Amino acid sequence: MLDKAGKPVPMQPKDIAGPGTYEGFGILVKRDVENKIVELYDRDVERNFVVPFDDIWDVDEIEWT
């Protein structure tokens, strides 16, 4: 569910617009190769999402220091 600004609705929704597609920038938290899904943390909305491999693109490798 998205709000009127097109962002995922928080746990306590106020302005629900309805279902839709959300595109954001996330940090890969976990990868499940067997089920072909990843868990991503989206800093913009401060939430984790579990999505299929096919729904992610433009993956960059980073090195944490």
ZALOKOL-419641 format. One line per 4 residues: their letters; for each residue x, y, z of C-alpha. Coordinates in pm, whole numbers, plus 50000, padded with zeros to 5 digits. Each point is the difference from the previous one (the first is absolute). Last residue first. Layout:
REM residues N
a) X Y Z  ...
END
This chain:
REM residues 65
twei) 53504 50052 50628  49715 49839 49812  50091 49898 49644  49734 50052 49738
edvd) 49876 49794 49709  49744 50168 49777  49670 49847 49890  49831 50182 49711
widd) 49695 49776 50016  49750 49848 50244  49655 49855 49929  50124 49679 49835
fpvv) 50189 49901 50316  49667 49983 50183  49924 50251 50277  50005 50009 50381
fnre) 49972 50356 50130  50159 50165 50304  49887 50342 50118  50149 50345 50066
vdrd) 49791 50175 49731  50297 50169 49830  50256 49758 50144  49849 49703 49817
ylev) 50140 49679 50149  49989 49707 49757  49932 49631 50062  50070 49788 49695
ikne) 49815 49719 49823  50106 49720 49766  49859 49716 50216  50330 49806 50007
vdrk) 50217 50310 49968  49853 50168 50308  50182 50332 50032  49997 50215 50310
vlig) 50044 50370 50082  50036 50154 49654  49990 50378 50034  49710 50166 49828
fgey) 49912 50276 49757  49635 50036 49904  49725 49900 49762  49651 49937 50132
tgpg) 49726 49837 49793  49638 50045 50098  49724 49917 50244  49784 50276 50146
aidk) 50010 50374 50076  50029 49964 50377  50049 50331 50182  50037 49925 50370
pqmp) 50148 49651 50038  50143 49878 50334  50250 49737 49879  50126 50242 49739
vpkg) 49855 50002 49646  50258 49946 49728  50073 50322 49809  49805 50119 49695
akdl) 49932 50350 50140  49630 49914 50051  50097 49703 50217  50084 49655 49870
m) 49875 49657 50092
END
